[in-house]
Amino acid sequence: MKKYILLLFLAFGSSFCMAQNMPNFNKNYNFPPDYALILTDIFPTDTGYFAVGTMVDSLYRVWAGTFICTDLNGNVKYLKKYSNRDTSVYFTSNIVKNNAGFLLGGSFGIRDTLNSFFEYNSLWNIDIKGDIIWQKTHSHSNLATGVDVLLLTNGQIWAKKAIYDVYRLELLDSLGDTIKTQNFPNNTIFNLYGSIQQSGDNIILACSDYNTLTDEQRHFYYSKDTAFNTIDSFYISQRYGNLKYLDKINANTFVASGQRIAVSGTDIGYPHIYVLDSNLNRTMNCNIRGDNPDDLCSAVRTFGNSDGSYTVLGTSILEQQNRDMGFIARVSENGQLLWQKGLYMPQHSHRMYSAAQTADGGYVVCGDILGPVTGYYQQGWLMKIDSFGCVLPNCHLATEEALETKQPAMLLYPNPASTHINIHIALPEGVEITPAYMDLIDNKGRVLETNKLPMQDMNYEFYLYNYVPGNYFIRIRQGNKQATKQFVKVRG
């Protein structure tokens, strides 16, 4: 990592007219113990954020499609759920803005007299208050996995569906009624992920499948016109892995995010991106190997920056610690890793499902948290980070401090703290090859908790529910180098 890299950022232009000094935040949305919340996509506006996902009522085995509106600080303004004890709604797609509100895809389940659910693929149009404008249901199936959608500029809707093991592409009108469909070969099993983007009058589709005849996992791309004629296509065979999103950088450049698995057959995965032109020519592809090359990592979104670099967000599965960790990385236009930060919560796992870029150059990220935090086993998670991947403002200055002094550096916030404390940790690269650790120490010098740091540079959220009010210290140590800061725990 070079110091000048941290100072080169030029915010990528955004189509959203948003405030330029939006606050960073990290929010967990708690619900009663019988409920779980998964947030799968996020859309920013000039006054806050719209997030969509699914809330699960484990007591009644019901899935509720969930729509959350927050302010710019991530505080919930209102929340809408769509289901009851006899129906389930599961939102699976990206959230798409149209003139009336938002377009969502998912599945719709109905409980029969034998207490079993039968699922349909479904499409929803809701207004900005979360109220239903219309809802259309297609393709009866007890294994329907939902709909992914893209709203075209002429008002027509492209939909990607999965029915049993059949993958279907559909063109719909502005009210969700089918105009034309096309099934893909039935010898392939398609995963839930994939994405569609518009390229002129055509579309580019990116997805992954498993071919039952050749025993191959493949990344594939299609360019199709509105008559479903294939303009271009290509496959890349894998052992395992998947493509999750296709993002449009400009009229002639697209970037796909996903995962590749080591050819050796071990559980080692790499965040992977492909950069394509409108003719599906690959202009760049790279694996991103960071500080944890032995872990299973996957990219969920990739954004283009005005200097030609790419920002990649995703999730790492930390095998040895049995938990997940979010990450943000930046790679050059040639695929070279410039820097990487982890988003780590040591007492539990958190998974990242999607992200959106904001007008200040930062990102808003959504996902879920799993683990023993105040008794809740799964929570929705929303985070706003800046262009350097920091939850704490100006955390890259701590990185510069580590580079200058060759010592660990950190920032703490808030201080005093009641429920949790956010910590940014920066370790000097190339100085030590020994592992680094974070210690929580009380005012008598006793080490209360120790956690191994999974990355060189990271945002760290530490919960304080189990500790009494008082003075504490956070110590970062790596070999014979260390940094220590004090904070105060107060009653919540």
Secondary structure per residue as TSV (DSSP state, phi and psi in degrees):
chain	resnum	aa	ss	phi	psi
A	1	M	-	360.0	132.2
A	2	K	-	-110.6	147.1
A	3	K	H	-62.0	-36.4
A	4	Y	H	-68.4	-22.3
A	5	I	H	-62.5	-37.8
A	6	L	H	-71.4	-16.5
A	7	L	T	-104.5	0.2
A	8	L	-	-90.9	-4.7
A	9	F	-	-63.4	129.2
A	10	L	-	-119.0	119.8
A	11	A	-	-62.2	131.9
A	12	F	-	-71.6	135.0
A	13	G	-	-60.9	143.6
A	14	S	-	-123.9	149.9
A	15	S	S	-83.0	-4.9
A	16	F	S	-94.9	134.8
A	17	C	-	-91.4	90.6
A	18	M	-	-119.4	161.7
A	19	A	-	-61.1	142.4
A	20	Q	S	-83.4	-14.7
A	21	N	S	-118.6	57.5
A	22	M	-	-74.2	135.8
A	23	P	-	-71.7	146.9
A	24	N	-	-80.4	153.6
A	25	F	E	-160.4	166.5
A	26	N	E	-141.0	111.3
A	27	K	E	-121.9	136.3
A	28	N	E	-114.8	132.2
A	29	Y	E	-105.0	109.8
A	30	N	-	-92.4	145.3
A	31	F	-	-136.8	168.9
A	32	P	-	-54.9	159.1
A	33	P	T	-58.4	-24.0
A	34	D	T	-83.7	2.6
A	35	Y	E	-117.0	151.3
A	36	A	E	-134.0	147.7
A	37	L	E	-127.7	130.5
A	38	I	E	-120.5	122.0
A	39	L	E	-102.5	120.0
A	40	T	E	-107.0	-15.9
A	41	D	E	-157.6	161.1
A	42	I	E	-142.5	144.2
A	43	F	E	-136.7	122.1
A	44	P	E	-90.2	148.1
A	45	T	-	-129.9	-175.1
A	46	D	S	-77.3	-10.1
A	47	T	S	-119.1	-2.7
A	48	G	E	165.8	-146.9
A	49	Y	E	-139.6	142.3
A	50	F	E	-108.6	126.6
A	51	A	E	-123.0	144.0
A	52	V	E	-127.4	155.8
A	53	G	E	178.8	-150.8
A	54	T	E	-137.4	131.9
A	55	M	E	-105.0	131.9
A	56	V	E	-109.5	125.6
A	57	D	E	-98.5	99.0
A	58	S	T	-68.8	-23.0
A	59	L	T	-67.2	-42.9
A	60	Y	T	-105.2	5.4
A	61	R	T	53.8	48.3
A	62	V	E	-120.0	135.8
A	63	W	E	-104.9	129.5
A	64	A	E	-115.0	117.3
A	65	G	E	-59.1	134.2
A	66	T	E	-127.8	135.2
A	67	F	E	-125.5	120.6
A	68	I	E	-120.8	133.6
A	69	C	E	-113.8	128.2
A	70	T	E	-122.1	165.6
A	71	D	E	-85.3	-173.6
A	72	L	T	-70.3	-12.1
A	73	N	T	-96.6	4.4
A	74	G	-	82.2	7.4
A	75	N	-	-79.6	134.3
A	76	V	E	-69.9	125.3
A	77	K	E	-91.1	-41.8
A	78	Y	E	-160.0	159.6
A	79	L	E	-139.2	133.6
A	80	K	E	-122.8	139.4
A	81	K	E	-121.1	146.7
A	82	Y	E	-125.6	94.9
A	83	S	-	172.1	172.6
A	84	N	B	-149.7	-168.5
A	85	R	T	-68.0	-19.5
A	86	D	T	-103.6	-7.1
A	87	T	E	-134.6	150.3
A	88	S	E	-125.6	145.4
A	89	V	E	-128.4	130.6
A	90	Y	E	-127.6	112.3
A	91	F	E	-83.4	121.4
A	92	T	-	-113.9	-15.0
A	93	S	S	-101.3	176.3
A	94	N	-	-70.3	155.8
A	95	I	-	-90.7	129.9
A	96	V	E	-121.9	130.4
A	97	K	E	-85.0	133.7
A	98	N	-	-130.0	-176.5
A	99	N	S	-62.8	-33.0
A	100	A	S	-88.7	-19.1
A	101	G	S	162.3	-115.0
A	102	F	E	-133.8	145.4
A	103	L	E	-107.2	131.1
A	104	L	E	-131.5	146.0
A	105	G	E	-116.3	155.5
A	106	G	E	179.8	-152.6
A	107	S	E	-127.7	155.3
A	108	F	E	-129.9	120.5
A	109	G	E	-112.9	144.1
A	110	I	E	-124.4	130.8
A	111	R	E	-82.9	130.6
A	112	D	-	-93.3	-174.5
A	113	T	T	-67.9	-17.8
A	114	L	T	-93.3	10.8
A	115	N	S	68.2	28.5
A	116	S	-	-110.8	149.9
A	117	F	E	-97.5	136.5
A	118	F	E	-112.9	129.8
A	119	E	E	-104.8	145.1
A	120	Y	E	-122.2	147.5
A	121	N	E	-71.9	142.4
A	122	S	E	-143.9	157.0
A	123	L	E	-130.8	135.5
A	124	W	E	-126.4	137.6
A	125	N	E	-118.0	117.3
A	126	I	E	-123.5	153.6
A	127	D	-	-85.9	-178.6
A	128	I	T	-71.5	-9.3
A	129	K	T	-94.7	0.5
A	130	G	S	85.7	8.3
A	131	D	-	-86.8	145.2
A	132	I	E	-75.6	125.7
A	133	I	E	-88.5	-51.1
A	134	W	E	-154.7	158.9
A	135	Q	E	-142.5	129.2
A	136	K	E	-120.7	139.6
A	137	T	E	-118.1	135.7
A	138	H	E	-133.9	159.5
A	139	S	E	58.3	80.5
A	140	H	E	-61.9	133.6
A	141	S	E	-169.6	139.1
A	142	N	T	-83.5	2.4
A	143	L	T	-128.8	25.0
A	144	A	-	-65.4	132.1
A	145	T	-	-106.7	5.0
A	146	G	E	108.1	-175.6
A	147	V	E	-126.4	136.2
A	148	D	E	-110.3	141.3
A	149	V	E	-133.4	157.6
A	150	L	E	-142.6	127.9
A	151	L	E	-88.0	121.1
A	152	L	-	-83.2	163.9
A	153	T	T	-68.4	-23.5
A	154	N	T	-87.0	8.4
A	155	G	S	92.1	-12.3
A	156	Q	-	-78.2	158.1
A	157	I	E	-121.2	127.2
A	158	W	E	-92.5	134.9
A	159	A	E	-129.9	135.8
A	160	K	E	-108.7	125.0
A	161	K	E	-126.4	158.5
A	162	A	E	-128.5	126.7
A	163	I	E	-131.0	116.1
A	164	Y	T	53.3	-122.9
A	165	D	T	-105.1	17.3
A	166	V	E	-99.9	132.9
A	167	Y	E	-98.6	132.4
A	168	R	E	-129.8	137.7
A	169	L	E	-110.5	131.2
A	170	E	E	-131.1	145.8
A	171	L	E	-110.0	124.3
A	172	L	E	-119.2	158.8
A	173	D	-	-83.1	-176.8
A	174	S	T	-69.0	-13.2
A	175	L	T	-104.0	9.2
A	176	G	S	86.3	9.1
A	177	D	-	-86.9	142.7
A	178	T	E	-72.6	130.6
A	179	I	E	-98.5	-45.0
A	180	K	E	-156.1	145.3
A	181	T	E	-131.4	158.6
A	182	Q	E	-149.8	126.9
A	183	N	E	-94.0	146.7
A	184	F	-	-92.6	166.2
A	185	P	-	-53.8	141.1
A	186	N	T	-83.5	5.3
A	187	N	T	-90.7	7.7
A	188	T	E	-118.4	145.4
A	189	I	E	-112.4	119.6
A	190	F	E	-98.7	143.3
A	191	N	-	-80.3	176.5
A	192	L	S	-74.8	-21.4
A	193	Y	-	-85.9	169.9
A	194	G	-	144.8	168.6
A	195	S	E	-156.3	153.3
A	196	I	E	-125.2	138.0
A	197	Q	E	-134.7	152.8
A	198	Q	E	-87.1	138.8
A	199	S	E	-133.0	95.1
A	200	G	T	63.7	-125.5
A	201	D	T	-90.2	-0.4
A	202	N	E	-109.1	178.4
A	203	I	E	-125.5	153.8
A	204	I	E	-116.4	127.9
A	205	L	E	-113.6	130.8
A	206	A	E	-124.2	134.1
A	207	C	E	-161.8	-173.4
A	208	S	E	-137.1	152.3
A	209	D	E	-145.6	165.3
A	210	Y	E	-114.9	120.1
A	211	N	E	-88.2	114.3
A	212	T	T	-71.8	-19.4
A	213	L	T	-83.0	-38.3
A	214	T	T	-104.5	-3.9
A	215	D	T	58.3	43.0
A	216	E	E	-118.1	142.4
A	217	Q	E	-98.6	126.5
A	218	R	E	-128.1	140.0
A	219	H	E	-89.3	133.2
A	220	F	E	-137.7	155.1
A	221	Y	E	-134.9	140.0
A	222	Y	E	-130.7	142.4
A	223	S	E	-113.1	123.0
A	224	K	E	-131.7	151.4
A	225	D	-	-93.4	-180.0
A	226	T	T	-71.7	-10.6
A	227	A	T	-91.4	5.8
A	228	F	-	72.4	14.2
A	229	N	-	-72.5	137.1
A	230	T	E	-81.2	121.3
A	231	I	E	-86.6	-50.2
A	232	D	E	-144.3	158.0
A	233	S	E	-162.5	155.1
A	234	F	E	-159.3	156.3
A	235	Y	E	-120.9	150.9
A	236	I	E	-128.3	116.9
A	237	S	E	-78.3	141.2
A	238	Q	E	-132.4	166.2
A	239	R	S	-77.4	-55.2
A	240	Y	S	-141.1	-177.5
A	241	G	E	121.2	170.3
A	242	N	E	-158.0	159.7
A	243	L	E	-104.1	133.7
A	244	K	E	-108.9	-36.0
A	245	Y	E	-143.5	149.6
A	246	L	E	-121.6	120.4
A	247	D	E	-112.1	144.7
A	248	K	E	-97.2	116.0
A	249	I	E	-82.1	-47.7
A	250	N	E	-155.3	-170.3
A	251	A	T	-60.6	-24.9
A	252	N	T	-119.3	6.9
A	253	T	E	-135.3	131.1
A	254	F	E	-131.3	148.8
A	255	V	E	-131.6	131.1
A	256	A	E	-107.8	139.0
A	257	S	E	-116.3	144.8
A	258	G	E	-179.5	-140.4
A	259	Q	E	-147.5	142.0
A	260	R	E	-123.8	143.5
A	261	I	E	-106.1	143.6
A	262	A	-	-55.2	138.7
A	263	V	T	-63.3	-24.3
A	264	S	T	-64.4	-14.5
A	265	G	S	90.0	0.3
A	266	T	S	-80.1	164.8
A	267	D	S	-82.7	59.8
A	268	I	-	-116.5	120.5
A	269	G	E	-124.2	150.9
A	270	Y	E	-122.9	133.0
A	271	P	E	-58.0	135.3
A	272	H	E	-134.3	140.7
A	273	I	E	-132.0	143.8
A	274	Y	E	-116.0	136.8
A	275	V	E	-108.8	128.3
A	276	L	E	-124.7	152.9
A	277	D	E	-95.0	-179.3
A	278	S	T	-68.2	-13.7
A	279	N	T	-98.7	14.2
A	280	L	-	66.6	19.5
A	281	N	-	-76.9	130.5
A	282	R	E	-82.0	115.9
A	283	T	E	-95.4	-16.3
A	284	M	E	-165.1	140.6
A	285	N	E	-147.9	144.4
A	286	C	E	-154.8	148.6
A	287	N	E	-90.9	142.3
A	288	I	-	-106.9	105.2
A	289	R	-	-105.7	113.2
A	290	G	-	-101.8	-137.3
A	291	D	S	-79.4	-10.2
A	292	N	-	-127.0	69.6
A	293	P	T	-66.9	-14.2
A	294	D	T	-92.7	4.9
A	295	D	S	-102.3	163.3
A	296	L	E	-93.1	109.8
A	297	C	E	-118.3	150.3
A	298	S	E	-145.6	134.1
A	299	A	E	-86.1	138.7
A	300	V	E	-108.6	-31.1
A	301	R	E	-146.0	147.6
A	302	T	E	-133.9	135.4
A	303	F	E	-122.6	143.8
A	304	G	E	-87.3	143.2
A	305	N	-	-110.7	157.0
A	306	S	T	-66.5	-17.8
A	307	D	T	-90.0	7.8
A	308	G	S	93.7	-9.0
A	309	S	-	-82.4	174.3
A	310	Y	E	-129.9	139.0
A	311	T	E	-102.2	129.1
A	312	V	E	-119.3	131.6
A	313	L	E	-121.1	145.0
A	314	G	E	-172.6	-161.8
A	315	T	E	-132.7	137.0
A	316	S	E	-109.6	134.3
A	317	I	E	-93.6	109.8
A	318	L	E	-84.8	94.1
A	319	E	G	-57.6	-45.6
A	320	Q	G	-70.1	-25.3
A	321	Q	G	-99.7	-4.7
A	322	N	T	56.4	44.9
A	323	R	E	-154.0	166.6
A	324	D	E	-106.2	156.1
A	325	M	E	-142.9	133.3
A	326	G	E	-76.4	157.6
A	327	F	E	-146.3	156.7
A	328	I	E	-132.2	135.1
A	329	A	E	-137.1	159.3
A	330	R	E	-128.2	131.1
A	331	V	E	-122.2	151.4
A	332	S	-	-73.9	172.4
A	333	E	T	-64.3	-15.7
A	334	N	T	-97.7	4.2
A	335	G	S	88.8	12.3
A	336	Q	-	-84.2	131.9
A	337	L	E	-68.9	122.1
A	338	L	E	-93.6	-48.8
A	339	W	E	-158.5	163.2
A	340	Q	E	-150.5	140.4
A	341	K	E	-130.4	145.1
A	342	G	E	-96.9	153.9
A	343	L	E	-117.9	92.2
A	344	Y	E	-115.0	135.1
A	345	M	-	-128.1	102.8
A	346	P	T	-66.9	-28.1
A	347	Q	T	-82.1	-6.5
A	348	H	S	-161.9	176.1
A	349	S	E	-99.1	151.8
A	350	H	E	-140.8	141.3
A	351	R	E	-117.6	141.9
A	352	M	E	-104.9	126.7
A	353	Y	E	-108.9	-29.1
A	354	S	E	-163.4	169.3
A	355	A	E	-156.4	155.4
A	356	A	E	-132.9	147.2
A	357	Q	E	-86.7	142.6
A	358	T	-	-110.5	162.9
A	359	A	T	-68.5	-16.8
A	360	D	T	-86.5	9.0
A	361	G	S	89.7	-4.4
A	362	G	-	-92.1	-163.2
A	363	Y	E	-143.6	147.9
A	364	V	E	-115.4	130.0
A	365	V	E	-120.8	143.5
A	366	C	E	-130.6	156.8
A	367	G	E	178.2	-149.9
A	368	D	E	-142.4	165.0
A	369	I	E	-123.3	136.3
A	370	L	E	-124.6	135.3
A	371	G	E	146.7	172.2
A	372	P	E	-80.8	69.9
A	373	V	E	-109.3	111.4
A	374	T	T	50.2	30.6
A	375	G	T	87.2	-8.8
A	376	Y	E	-92.4	132.2
A	377	Y	E	-91.7	-15.5
A	378	Q	E	-155.8	130.0
A	379	Q	E	-132.3	148.5
A	380	G	E	-69.8	150.1
A	381	W	E	-139.0	128.5
A	382	L	E	-134.3	130.8
A	383	M	E	-137.9	135.5
A	384	K	E	-108.9	122.6
A	385	I	E	-122.6	159.2
A	386	D	-	-89.5	-173.4
A	387	S	T	-68.1	-14.2
A	388	F	T	-98.7	8.0
A	389	G	S	78.0	21.8
A	390	C	-	-98.8	133.8
A	391	V	S	-80.2	-41.8
A	392	L	S	-81.6	128.1
A	393	P	T	-56.3	139.5
A	394	N	T	62.0	29.1
A	395	C	T	-66.0	-20.5
A	396	H	H	-64.7	-19.6
A	397	L	H	-67.8	-32.5
A	398	A	H	-66.0	-35.5
A	399	T	H	-63.8	-41.9
A	400	E	H	-63.4	-37.6
A	401	E	H	-61.2	-42.8
A	402	A	H	-63.7	-38.5
A	403	L	H	-66.6	-38.8
A	404	E	H	-73.5	-42.6
A	405	T	H	-96.9	-10.8
A	406	K	S	60.4	26.1
A	407	Q	S	-123.2	154.2
A	408	P	-	-58.7	148.1
A	409	A	E	-135.6	152.7
A	410	M	E	-155.6	159.1
A	411	L	E	-126.1	145.6
A	412	L	E	-123.1	141.2
A	413	Y	E	-162.6	140.2
A	414	P	S	-79.2	164.3
A	415	N	S	-148.1	107.0
A	416	P	S	-68.6	160.6
A	417	A	B	-128.8	148.6
A	418	S	S	-111.2	-56.1
A	419	T	S	-100.0	-35.3
A	420	H	E	-157.8	163.6
A	421	I	E	-130.7	135.7
A	422	N	E	-93.1	133.4
A	423	I	E	-128.1	129.5
A	424	H	E	-104.9	128.8
A	425	I	E	-119.3	133.7
A	426	A	E	-129.7	128.1
A	427	L	-	-114.6	137.5
A	428	P	-	-65.4	128.7
A	429	E	T	-78.6	146.2
A	430	G	T	74.9	4.3
A	431	V	T	-94.8	-45.1
A	432	E	-	-126.9	144.8
A	433	I	-	-108.1	-0.5
A	434	T	S	-79.6	155.1
A	435	P	-	-63.0	157.7
A	436	A	E	-114.2	150.6
A	437	Y	E	-135.7	154.0
A	438	M	E	-117.7	127.5
A	439	D	E	-111.1	138.3
A	440	L	E	-100.9	123.3
A	441	I	E	-124.2	136.4
A	442	D	E	-85.8	-178.6
A	443	N	T	-75.5	-3.0
A	444	K	T	-100.1	4.1
A	445	G	S	86.2	6.6
A	446	R	-	-82.4	134.4
A	447	V	E	-81.2	112.9
A	448	L	E	-88.2	-29.0
A	449	E	E	-158.9	142.5
A	450	T	E	-131.3	133.3
A	451	N	E	-130.8	134.0
A	452	K	E	-74.7	137.2
A	453	L	-	-86.6	123.8
A	454	P	S	-81.1	-10.6
A	455	M	S	-142.2	165.4
A	456	Q	S	-73.2	-34.5
A	457	D	E	-138.5	118.7
A	458	M	E	-157.3	156.1
A	459	N	E	-97.3	130.3
A	460	Y	E	-126.3	123.6
A	461	E	E	-111.1	123.3
A	462	F	E	-121.4	121.9
A	463	Y	E	-85.5	143.2
A	464	L	-	-115.9	17.3
A	465	Y	T	-60.0	-31.7
A	466	N	T	-88.2	4.7
A	467	Y	S	-120.1	142.3
A	468	V	-	-77.9	158.2
A	469	P	S	-58.7	145.6
A	470	G	E	156.3	-171.6
A	471	N	E	-92.6	135.9
A	472	Y	E	-136.2	165.8
A	473	F	E	-129.6	142.4
A	474	I	E	-107.2	125.7
A	475	R	E	-120.6	129.9
A	476	I	E	-107.4	128.5
A	477	R	E	-135.4	140.5
A	478	Q	E	-146.0	107.5
A	479	G	T	62.8	-126.7
A	480	N	T	-96.3	13.7
A	481	K	E	-112.8	145.0
A	482	Q	E	-157.7	163.2
A	483	A	E	-141.0	141.9
A	484	T	E	-134.5	137.3
A	485	K	E	-136.9	147.6
A	486	Q	E	-99.4	147.8
A	487	F	E	-144.1	166.6
A	488	V	E	-116.6	128.9
A	489	K	E	-94.2	125.9
A	490	V	-	-118.4	168.7
A	491	R	-	-71.6	140.0
A	492	G	-	-75.8	360.0
